[in-house]
């Protein structure tokens, strides 16, 4: 998060559990970059967007 340069960026990473013994599905990652609103600080909406919320 943060609002350096007029943009806020958030990234969420989730480990995918294995439901089949012997298979590793690794992780999934989602990122969002959004412009900052004046006085917002930038952390709120970018973090929500990275997690699929705030629509």
C-alpha positions as a Markdown table, in Angstrom:
| # | Residue | x | y | z |
|---|---|---|---|---|
| 1 | Unk | 0.0 | 0.0 | 0.0 |
| 2 | Unk | 0.9 | 3.6 | 0.2 |
| 3 | Unk | 0.5 | 6.5 | -2.2 |
| 4 | Unk | 4.0 | 7.3 | -3.5 |
| 5 | Unk | 3.9 | 8.9 | -7.0 |
| 6 | Unk | 0.1 | 9.3 | -7.0 |
| 7 | Unk | -0.6 | 5.6 | -7.3 |
| 8 | Unk | -1.3 | 2.9 | -4.7 |
| 9 | Unk | -0.4 | -0.7 | -5.3 |
| 10 | Unk | -1.6 | -3.7 | -3.3 |
| 11 | Unk | -0.8 | -7.4 | -3.8 |
| 12 | Unk | -2.4 | -10.4 | -2.1 |
| 13 | Unk | -0.9 | -13.9 | -2.3 |
| 14 | Unk | -2.9 | -17.1 | -1.2 |
| 15 | Unk | -1.5 | -20.6 | -0.9 |
| 16 | Unk | -3.7 | -23.1 | -2.6 |
| 17 | Unk | -4.1 | -26.2 | -0.4 |
| 18 | Unk | -3.6 | -29.6 | -2.0 |
| 19 | Unk | -6.6 | -31.8 | -2.1 |
| 20 | Unk | -4.8 | -34.6 | -4.0 |
| 21 | Unk | -1.8 | -36.2 | -2.2 |
| 22 | Unk | 1.4 | -35.7 | -4.2 |
| 23 | Unk | 0.2 | -32.6 | -6.1 |
| 24 | Unk | 1.4 | -29.1 | -5.2 |
| 25 | Unk | -0.8 | -26.3 | -6.6 |
| 26 | Unk | 1.5 | -23.5 | -5.3 |
| 27 | Unk | 0.0 | -20.1 | -4.8 |
| 28 | Unk | -2.2 | -17.5 | -6.5 |
| 29 | Unk | -1.4 | -13.8 | -6.6 |
| 30 | Unk | -3.6 | -10.8 | -7.4 |
| 31 | Unk | -2.4 | -7.2 | -7.7 |
| 32 | Unk | -4.1 | -3.9 | -8.2 |
| 33 | Unk | -2.8 | -0.4 | -9.0 |
| 34 | Unk | -5.1 | 2.5 | -8.5 |
| 35 | Unk | -4.7 | 6.3 | -8.6 |
| 36 | Unk | -4.8 | 8.0 | -5.2 |
| 37 | Unk | -7.7 | 10.2 | -4.2 |
| 38 | Unk | -6.7 | 13.5 | -2.7 |
| 39 | Unk | -6.4 | 13.1 | 1.0 |
| 40 | Unk | -7.0 | 9.3 | 0.8 |
| 41 | Unk | -3.5 | 8.1 | 1.5 |
| 42 | Unk | -4.0 | 5.4 | -1.0 |
| 43 | Unk | -4.1 | 2.3 | 1.1 |
| 44 | Unk | -7.8 | 1.6 | 1.4 |
| 45 | Unk | -9.2 | 1.0 | -2.0 |
| 46 | Unk | -6.2 | -0.6 | -3.6 |
| 47 | Unk | -6.0 | -3.3 | -0.9 |
| 48 | Unk | -9.8 | -4.0 | -1.3 |
| 49 | Unk | -9.4 | -4.3 | -5.1 |
| 50 | Unk | -6.5 | -6.7 | -4.8 |
| 51 | Unk | -8.7 | -9.0 | -2.8 |
| 52 | Unk | -11.7 | -8.7 | -5.1 |
| 53 | Unk | -13.7 | -6.3 | -2.9 |
| 54 | Unk | -14.6 | -2.7 | -3.1 |
| 55 | Unk | -16.7 | -2.9 | -6.2 |
